[in-house]
Amino acid sequence: MTVKWLCAECPCTVKVSVFNPSPLSLPKLDLFIGGHKAKDPLVRCIQPFIRIS
């Protein structure tokens, strides 16, 4: 099952699909975030994540 996560404060941020996410894996999600506003793949968003599906 794939669960999508979205940055809580950045609706413009690229959605992330993570296979079987767990609390231990959440700190690594920033590696997959597309970036805040500018959508720069090298920029990490530091906002908390919320489950969207």
C-alpha positions as a printed Julia matrix, in Angstrom:
53×3 Matrix{Float64}:
  0.0    0.0    0.0
  1.3    3.42  -0.96
  0.56   6.38   1.28
  0.97   9.93   0.06
  2.33  12.67   2.32
  2.25  16.41   1.78
  4.15  19.16   3.55
  1.73  20.66   6.07
  2.62  24.29   5.36
  3.47  24.1    1.65
  0.51  23.19  -0.56
  2.68  23.94  -3.57
  5.13  21.19  -2.62
  5.29  18.04  -4.7
  3.38  15.11  -3.23
  5.37  12.13  -2.07
  4.53   8.47  -2.39
  6.17   6.28   0.22
  5.8    2.53   0.46
  4.66   1.49   3.94
  5.83   4.63   5.76
  6.54   4.4    9.45
  7.39   7.02  12.1
 11.02   5.99  11.75
 10.99   6.69   8.02
  9.38  10.13   8.26
 12.64  12.06   8.82
 13.85  10.69   5.49
 10.84  11.99   3.58
 12.48  15.37   3.04
 14.78  13.62   0.57
 11.77  13.09  -1.67
 10.08  16.48  -1.36
 10.26  18.51  -4.54
 10.94  21.8   -2.79
  8.99  24.8   -1.54
  7.32  27.12  -4.08
 10.18  27.13  -6.59
  9.94  23.34  -6.8
 13.71  23.08  -6.85
 14.49  19.35  -6.5
 17.63  20.21  -4.56
 15.77  22.28  -1.97
 14.28  20.49   1.0
 11.13  21.66   2.71
 11.53  21.69   6.5
  7.82  21.81   7.34
  6.1   18.86   9.07
  4.31  16.27   6.99
  0.61  15.45   7.03
 -1.04  12.32   5.72
 -3.33  13.07   2.78
 -4.41   9.6    1.7
